[in-house]
Amino acid sequence: MTAILGRIRPSSVLVRMIEGRVSAGFPSPADDYAETYLSLDELVNVRAPSVYLVRAGGDSLKDVGIYDGDVLVVDRAAVAYEGDVVVALIEGEFTAKLLSYGVDGRPILLPANSAYPTIILQDGEQLEIWGVVTDNLHSLRRR
């Protein structure tokens, strides 16, 4: 179950950041680096009044790196394009899925886990694209 956590209160906290990239492939010799400061508020645009935090529930998006309990940054003002992960409201229930369209132009909500069915709206069902997921705050630590 997807849960809306609410809007984000802006903060002035700055986090130290090392300029440059960390190799995720073959290690490279240590580069010179500069230490700067980064506002996480600015990084994920949380100061925008249209941005909310949403907690993902379940594993239907695991193949795109969204796992149960992840905190998603959702922009309600963003235009949703095919292939975006969206938070949708279907008949009063929130869900997060990949947005697609059928040959008839009707929206389809796709899981990113083969254990879940595609959501094809039936005649008369109401769909609202509540917002577009722009970022995923995902912890890599096992607790």
NORRA-V39258 format. One record per run of one state. SS is the DSSP state (hx for helix, st for strand, lp for the rest). FROM is the first residue (numbers start at 1). TO is the last residue. If there is no record, write none. Layout:
SS/FROM/TO
SS/FROM/TO
//
This chain:
lp/1/2
st/3/7
lp/8/13
st/14/18
lp/19/34
st/35/39
hx/40/43
lp/44/50
st/51/55
lp/56/61
hx/62/64
lp/65/70
st/71/75
lp/76/84
st/85/90
lp/91/92
st/93/101
lp/102/106
st/107/110
lp/111/118
st/119/120
lp/121/126
st/127/137
lp/138/143
//
